[in-house]
Amino acid sequence: MKKELELLKKYDVPVPRYTSYPTVPDWQVNTFTKKGYKELVQQSFAKHGKDGLSLYIHLPYCESLCTYCGCNTRITVNHAVEGPYIQALIKEWQLYLQVLGERPTIKEIHLGGGTPTFFSPKHLKELIVGLLEYADLHERYEFSFEGHPGNTTYDHLKALAEVGFTRVSFGIQDFDPKVQEAINRRQSFEEVEQVTLWSRELGYKSVNFDLIYGLPFQTLESIQDTIDYVSELMPDRIAFYSYAHVPWQRPGQRAYSEKDLPKPEMKRRLNQFGQECLKNLGYKLIGMDHFALADDSLLKAMHTEDLHRNFMGYTTNPGKILVGLGVSSISDVHLAYAQNVKTVEGYMEKVNNGELPVFKGHFMSQEDIEVREQILKVACQKYFDSSDISLDQSVLQETLLNDGLIQKEKGRYSVTEMGNQYLRNICSLFDPNYGKKREGKVFSQAV
């Protein structure tokens, strides 16, 4: 216990989540141009387009604000916004098609938010049909969406299943009423049970639950109760995330005081305890914060070294091109990143004027590409080779070795069970930008 507390004090520092490299704060935005971005999209598509594209579609609307949330959202109960936004998404896709110059193949679609199920089943189906009208489907395509258990209906699930969706992720976070009250995220076990059963009845092959540790008023007992509820439904996958307290970026998190949050030592115990409970149910740890049952494709992809990580998290699709549609979405076309404008009004104006709505981005250097590959290897496969370590990294590497976060075997360093808890720190070993001086707070705590 003493060593664990020492490690926590040493490594529980602000660290990127490494859904990309370079991380967004380190983008060289001054050299980014929309013209150059379009050229790199064309280059990437010419080389990698045959492997299939991924589409991330951001649907920002929510009827109420979940105070823990770090996503770009727009709170409204006015559902008249649905139609115009759906049409803008289709127009943006058409703008990308003009850049690509030929009919693409889609391998992956993910609807994120916000609350995708804020939109009616009719509008969601209209969106997917409108996108697929101009594209072909990859033979191994997978479509997924994020659903709120409190407003996802049978008709939502049925309409999306009819247009090819087979994966759904429900944002649970915690079943404890006191925690739900604090984070303004209320759904009963009965609601979660109902949408899970509907999903399975309609043929969804994968159901994921999102859970978060470190939320206000969480205790070991509330984590136990939450996982007891989970055990009654046994979703195929579970994401067990660390709560990122970033009130300087998300003012909604000021709805509760920092004294209501678990202290670092308790947060670490909540994580450990929750992970042990999940492992006892038969879930296997994947990457930083994902768990899956033994026959899940994520676990198989980790063993075959096909696991990939991008802005959508862990995926079995190692494709090189991810196009982000919608307000604030980020595109990763292998040679460049680009982010859309962050306001609904600004996004709609640009798209309706026939302009790609990107406002900043980063062009990848060869060094960036090589560093990204190293970080992906650690984040996805949990090892790196001795040859990957340069002299200026050796001191940090020795520290990780001595602290038991990595172990050396047969010319490579593999992440230990203890090191799994500090995987973000290990990834930072390869990040030349990490540790540079910054103004204000940028990243959330490692634990």
Helices and strands as residue ranges (DSSP letters): H 2-11, G 24-26, G 29-31, H 34-48, G 49-51, E 53-59, E 61-62, E 74-75, G 79-81, H 82-100, E 105-113, G 116-118, H 121-132, E 136-147, H 154-162, E 165-173, H 177-183, H 189-201, E 206-213, H 220-233, E 237-242, G 251-255, G 258-260, H 264-280, E 284-286, E 290-292, H 297-303, E 308-310, E 313-315, E 322-325, E 330-332, E 336-340, H 344-352, E 358-363, H 366-376, I 377-381, E 383-385, G 386-388, G 391-393, H 394-402, E 406-409, E 412-415, H 417-420, H 423-428
